[in-house]
């Protein structure tokens, strides 16, 4: 067992900030949080010197890092390089994110993430597949020649059991409620993105099981006074979580 003790710092906890706190980590898991010094024997004692210790960021949209794009390198090595590039900036858990591509590349990416989890690559929680069932009118940087409908083959690929979580960004105007329900029944997290849907279609998609939105305001029908669009539908719903580019 490897034990770290962090002391003399501000520790952010769900209950608030502890000042001049001590935190003990045993084999990568928090074992003790307190506001007093600990005399427990440890392998590594780290003086925070008045600094801050807080949970790492969980990033659900990581397209690349360290000179590597996941679409170009859907491998365990590529995933490890991406994670290593983000870790110094506070991201400790992430979803490698594949933008619209062919079913063959999607399959490679899904298998690579499973292999990365088996290999113990730090921080890999699963995969985010952004597209290819999205709107040409809101394509952003995506290659429209990669776009396709959610046919039976792609649906089967996305719902196959995996070691981590699978998140899919899609345009609700391109799928049926039954397809959304099939995805969610298999444990897939669905996010609206790159969508030109109107308010009613986006709302119906959320009622069918969509629980998130990918980069709110970007590449989606905007909020205007007579057509509230995807943005209006999302802001109307208090249960949907929103990703945003900052």
N, C-alpha and C positions, 0 to 999 in steps of 0.2 A: 504494500500500500504506500502511495506517495501522498504526503500531506503538505499543503501550503497554508501559511497563515499570513493574511493581509491585515495590517493594523495602522492606526493613526491616520484615518481618512474618513471621508464622508461616504456612506454606503446607502444607495437608493434601494428601498424595499417596497413591497406593496403597501405597507403600513405608513410609509413616509421615509424621511431621511434620518439616518442615525449618524450623529457627529462623533468623531474620535472613536469610531467603531472598529471592531475586530471581526473578521470572517475567516472561518477555517474551511478548507476544501480538501476532501479526501477522495482520491482517485477520480477527480474530475467532477465531483458532486459536492454541493454546499452541505456541510455537516453542522455548522454552527454559525450563528450571527449574534453578536452581542455588542454591548456598549462599554465593555471593560476588557482589559488585557487578559490574554489566556496564557497559562503557563504550560500548556500541553506541548509535548515534544513534537517537533515538526521537521520535515526535510528541508523546507525552504521558508524562511521568514522574510516577508517583504514589507518595508516601511513605505506607506503611501505618501508620507510627508505632506499631509493636508490635502492630498488629491482626492479624486472621486472614483468610486468603484460602482459600476452599474451593469445591468444585464446587457448582453450584446444585442445587436440589431438582427432581426429576422427579415431577410429580403426575399420576397416572393417573385421578383423579376430581375434575374441576373443573366443578361445575354452574353456576357463575356468579361474578360479581365486579364491583365498581364499579357496583353498582345494576342489573346486567344478569343475567338468567337465560337460559341458552342455549335452553331450551324456548320462551321468549317471543320471543327474537331470534336465530333460527338463520341468521345472516348473517355476512359477513366483518367488518363493522363491530362486530357483537356479540362475535365471537371476539377481535378486536383489543382491545376495551375490557376484556374479561375477563382477557386476558393481561397488559395494562398494570396492572390492579389487583393482580394477584398478584406481579408482578415485584419490587416494592420489598421484599417479604417473603422473597425468596430463591428463588422458583420461576422457573426459567429455561426449562423445557420442560414441556408439559402436554398432556393429552387433554381437549378440551372434551367435557363429559358431558351427554347427553340422557337424562332419565328417561322412563318409559313414555309413549308418545304414539302418534298415528296413523301408519300407513305413509307418508302424505303428508308429515308433519312430519319423520319419520326421513329420507326422501329429501332434503328441503330441507337438513337438517343435514349429511348426508353430502356433498352438493354444495357447501355452504358451506365445509366444512373443506378440500375439494380446492381451492376458489378461494382460501382463505386461504393455503394452502401455496404456490400459484402466485404469489400477491401478495407473498410473503415476510414474512407476519406472524410476528414473532419467537416462537420456541418451540413452534410447533404441530407435534406429532408425528403426529397422526391424530385419531381420535374414539373415545369410549367411549359405547356405547349400553347403558344400564342399564334392562333391560326391553325390550319389554312381555311377554316370555315368562317370567313369574315367578308366584309363588304368592299367591293372594288371602289366604291365612292369614298371610302374612309381608309384607304390602304396604307397611308403613311409610307414608311420605308419598305414595306413588304412587297415582294414580287408578285404581281397579280397572275402571272402564269402558273403559280403554285396553288392558287385558290381552287377549292373544290367543295362539292356538297358533302354532307355527312352521310355517306353511303354505308351499307352494311359492313363492308370490309374495314373502313376506317373506324366505325363504331366498335367493332369487335377488337380492333387494335387498342383503342383507348380504354376499353373496359376490362382488358385482361388483367388478372391479379398481379400486383407489383409489390415490391418491398417497401417503397415509400409512397407518399401522397402524390396523386396526379391532379394537376390543376390545368384547366383548359380555358383559354380565352376564345370566345366565339361571338358572332353577331346573331342575336335572337331571331332576326327576320329571315335567317337562312336555315333554321331548324324548326322542328315541331315540338310541341309540349311533350309528346310521348318520347322523343329522342332525349330531351332534357331529363325527363324522369328516368330513362334507362341509364344515362350517365351517372346521375346522382345515386341511383340504387346500387351502382357498382363502387360508390365511394369517391367518384370524381368531383372535385370542386370546380364549379363553373363560374366564370367571370365574363361580364359584358365588355367587349372592346372592339375597336375598329368596326363600329356599327353605325348604320344610318337609319336605325329603327325609329319609329315615332313613339310617343309616350305610351300609347296603348300596348304596342307590341313589346316594348321593354318591360312594362309592368306585368304583362302576361308571362313573360319569360321568368321574371323573378318569382311570380306565384307558382310556376312549375318547378322551381328549384335553383335558379341562379342566385348566388349569394354574394357576389362581388362585382367590382368594376375595375378594369385595368386602365391605368393612367387617366383618371377622371379629367374631363374637358378636352383631352387630346384625342384626335381621331375618332370622333363620335358626333352625332347630331346634337347641336348646342341648345341651350335654353334661350328661346325667344318668346315674345309676348303672346303669340298665337299658336306656337308650336314648341312645347316644352322639351320635346325630344328625349334622348337617353339621359341627358344631364338632369332634366326636370324629374324624370321617373325615379332616378337614383336618389335625388335629394328628397323626394316624397317618401321614400321608404327608410324607416329607422333601423331596419335589421341588416341592411346590406353594408358590407365594408368597402372602403374606397382606397385604391392605390392612387398615388398622385406623384407627379414628377416635380421635384423641388430643386 
